[in-house]
Amino acid sequence: MSESLRRVHIVGVGGPGTSAIAIILREMGVTVSGSDVHESAALERLRRIGVRVNVPHDANAVTGSDVVAHSAAIRVNNMELAAARAAGIRVWSRAQMLSWIAKQCRTVAVAGTHGKTTTTTLLTLVLRAVGRDPGYLIGADVPQLARSAHWGSEIFVVEADESDSSHRAIAPHSTILTNVDVDHLDEHGSFDGIVDSFDSYLAAIPHVKVVCGDDPTAARLGRKHGALLYGTNDSNSTDYAVRATDVRFGDGRIDFVAGTPWGSAAMSVALRGMHNVRNVLAAVAMAGSLGVSPAESAAALREFRGVHRRFDVRATHGGATFVDDYAHLPAEIAAVLAGVRAEQSRWRRIIAVFQPNRFNRMAVLSDAYGDAFVDADLVVVTDIYASGTERIEGVTGKLVVDAIRGAHPKARVEWKPNRGELVDFVANEVREGDLCISMGCGDIETLPDEVVARRGE
């Protein structure tokens, strides 16, 4: 175990990643304080468990801390960080703080560009169902868990995020690698840089490595590092240790047989799409390596009730269904829409409403969205949600519209950059029998509520 900490102050403690860390530290017995710029429900939840929070920032709040940690959104010249440095107090990034936590017990990390949150949730629920007490840090609310974070007694299950290179800082005991795709070029420079980061990440894992064989890049890295590969019958590879067969989709569930070194079991999980078949396989494979049988995993996951903002049915109105989903990268969007299209008899039309995210991401990746929406009957694109990035001249959501129209000239694509215009258009366009799915990781998540309210006026 690494050195103990008595008191930690967290700047920007209201964010989902930092508030989760505050919860874990409190449960570990650390005295935690924090600050943020605005009051929020997250801050109230932290106060209820004994975290002292000040709003706004206050340079005096860091006094007496062993460490002052901060989220990536906090500027380097923040007054509390400056006060900590002046006082000789260690200043740690979120990744460094998470690294310290991970060193306190056996850590299993879930890494990869897509699917981390769902896979982390599935593995956590399986371990809890068989009587283990795993600690966990999950990047979304889960109906079956009281909080998105907990400090357990044996194993710590955590998302290893590549956006700030947390995946390399954590140094886990074992890992799942779901896939490797293009994102966070501001952190890694190029796709080769991303691949190299996962290469060095796997090289440092001392124990079990569970890697998706269906993803070509992840599979190559997995074979290089002696990983246990999982996948579906979509691949002809013969070296998969864990494989899904007899895959069926319907009624919002995936059904398949998981074959593993520890036996086989029929899985039935309330998820959609082949990407989620792979997420379930990853969780079953890692659980198997930890002594949980496939039959026990199947029983646990049969009662799975979803993850916030992962095909989250928000409302039905006038015979139409309104869904919200966090998917914001091309592969994620394509996978979600393909899963919906597999149940196309349930809906008359699929209407996808997309909010691009981050100016720096759209500046380099907008062309990649050209084929992401092929399973939608209508695509509506709004303007970019900044997520703290600086505006770039000429970079707007219209680049995504142009990419879709360029790849599919006959596709129906609407450009609605203004929020009021967007709400009006969707409210008037959606008909009985339609599925309207809002997609993105910004404030698009409130769109279903806004549209239903407008339709009810």
Phi, psi and omega in degrees: 000141180281180183305151178275155175237137180264319183219134178232134174250134184242119178273126186080040189289348182279350179291156183299321180287318183284324178295324177296319178296321178298319178299313181298315180299318178299317181291338175279351180097009178278140172284125186236134169232170182195174179212159174201174184270338182224149172292150180201166177298325179298320179294321178296321178296322179293320178299324182294338179256013172098014176271124178276121185239133174246142176227125359277204181293151182214119184301330182286347185292340184275350185303131178088000182280146170281324181217141169247116181256161183208154175280166180293341182282348183277130181288151185297335181265015178306140187298326181287321176295319179297318180295322179296314180297319180296329181271000180077019178274137179297135177248120183243143171286170175303319180298319179293321179295318179295323178299317179297316179299316184296334180284349185278347176199180180293121185249134172247118184254144175249113183244166179132159183290321182234150169088005184297312185296313180297315182294318177300317179297313181300314180296318179300314181295323177298312182296321177294321183295332181263014173092004174281164177239073182286140164284158181202154171224113186240137186277026178196163175285142180235120184306328184275000179238139182296325180221166178277358181213151181198145174257114185266199187247354188219308186231142175246117180257124189218147171283131178255100190272130178274352184297326177239021181062026174301329183299327180274338181279333189290321182055063184283168176287314180219166182210157164249137171240112187281322183181171177224117183224175182281122172187165176054047178292338176294333179272322190247350173087318183199171177298322177300323178295321177296313180300316180299323181294321178286330176298309180292328177299308180296323181299333184270354182281121185278342187235232191286134175238117178251117190229141181287119178281342181284341177268116188303316182290314178299319180298318179299316179293321180298316179294322179300324187253018174066038183279160169276117185266145175229157179176194186240179178286359175296339182252146177269005182298142182256359185258016177286128175278333181230127185218144175263133175230166178054046183285133178223146178239143176167147178054035176073021181228156170247134178235133179195171175254127178262116175261127185221169174296345183256012181118179181241156177204148176278127181254139173220111189228140181282071177218167179236150168091151179296330178299326179280336169302316180293321178298318177297315179302319180299315180294318179297319180295312180294319178300320178300319179293340179261011174095012179260127182285155175304323178297321178293320177297317180300316180297320181293318187277347177298333181261011181301133184243018171094178180230141180305132178069019170244099188046060184269107180287112187265331182191157164237137183207126179060031180083000178258152179250131181247122185236147175240141180215143183284349184309129181219350174258155186307313182295323179295314181298313181300319181294316180297314182292326176295322177296322177291316182298331178296342176244037189299338180294346181280338186227147179287315178221153172250117179249117180256125177248117189243133173249107177301157185230132175073124180296319182292328177291313183292333179297330184247340187246000187301323180297334183290348181274359185304322182254008187287338189248023186297337181268006176261145177277332178215134177242130177240124183244133175249186186279174189285136170270122193292323185050042176084358180274156181280141178299140179241128183304129177084356180260108178221176177297343179298335177298324178290318176303313181296323180295317180293314181294325179293322181278332184220081186302335182269356180292145176269113182230131180244138180253112182230081186289333182273135185296317179298317178295321178299311181298316179299314183298311183294318180300322181276335186276322186293133182240171175303134180090352180279152166251122177248115183243116177273139189224137179145170183245022176253218182275012175297342183297339179271356184302315180305318179295319180294319181292315180297320177297319179294320179293334181274354182289000000 
